[in-house]
């Protein structure tokens, strides 16, 4: 029997309810929620504590790095998303790069471009312009405060342009184009020439479609290239910190895909990693935090970082005694997801669903049913609990929806899991272990 009207929802504050609905919607689509990840995290308290401590160190002017190691299904992507969420809560700007043909690790310019394209603050998802505007507004505010009077616009603009140059002095000694592009952006914005201002942001972010006209106006030759990409990254971090943020936290996901590249590109990728590690150690990337994720084969396999001993030596770990992992080492090793953790997540999802929509009928969605549902889904994937969390949660939300919409829906009787309907949307790792029935 369909309900004539939805059940009443608990008295949940608007922002909390919206976040709860966003989490449920993401799980319904089979994706990682954009926020509120702490509400579905299980078994990551120690790892989160280590990451928080690293971010506190970076916020004081340090530079740090962490490698997250685990097989498919261990939750690497979830921990990365959670780490970036923590970083934004602490006042960092974040970026999330997924290594792919369009963002290969061996091309530093593309890595920089993807960092710029995914810059995010707590308030804004596409943040380069707002970060630069905040920085420039801060410069103007300081000039006006020091002068203790209202300055004519032309005088304020001249003083601000000089301050831009001063703020990027060390960077300009290596490459003067960043300061030139920022000066052009500031002048164009003041003059209402928003097309040129937008081109300036695009050029600073290494976008490929910036025309020749902008470069002529800015007095710039060429574009950001392999040799200058990390110089610009240093300049970008300086702007971020000067704009009032604590620093930049960058996650680089799926670096294990580098192993399939031709040898010369693979070696160049590993040298990029080595350069980042060494730059952090030297203090060249202060206020910068890097997270890299990879499979065990990336760290220990014949085509992994073992082929570059100086890098391998820096990020290798002491093998832990049984049951005593140490996430303070260069690598955080994640164990595969198990049924107990998945049950804990399901119970957390029930509470989030309650806040998003309505109370869940626990007589129909009991602990016993959750365990049985995990078992049903797992059997279709060779008993691999670590492979099914995304699929299970998508199915679980559907069960919660039907229980909320229909009084006579009995999941014990009506719910049947048939993996065939998922064909076409399964990831390679999921499809590889799916049990095919003839």
PyMOL commands that set and color helices and strands:
alter all, ss='L'
color gray80, all
select helices_A, chain A and resi 14-29+37-39+45-59+76-89+108-117+128-147+153-167+169-174+177-191+194-204+212-218+229-242+255-260+263-282+296-300+305-307+309-315+339-356+367-379+385-405+411-414+419-422+428-433
alter helices_A, ss='H'
color red, helices_A
select strands_A, chain A and resi 63-69+93-98+248-253+288-294+331-333
alter strands_A, ss='S'
color yellow, strands_A
deselect
rebuild
show_as cartoon
